[in-house]
Amino acid sequence: MLHFAEILLGEGAAAEARYAFAAALTLHPHLPRARDALADKP
């Protein structure tokens, strides 16, 4: 999910990427990259 979120960010789909980052955190709640991405406001 984390890599998928990065791909979405690269394609300019920020809202979808945030959803994928949140999904990644449900599987692994301590992913720093996902936590940082969700902390940033678009």
Steps between C-alpha positions, in 0.01 A plus 500: 500500500784739578652460156160534337450827688835626372396415144174686548687804627720490194192496279353801679221312678558643848160408648532140387858487626387618845244217504772249408735640767220462757441142386873427535488630857220259587736217405814650652422787739861617534592575138677835522446589134125439520470690827693794356291503183176510696635771731569727200205705387456514121 
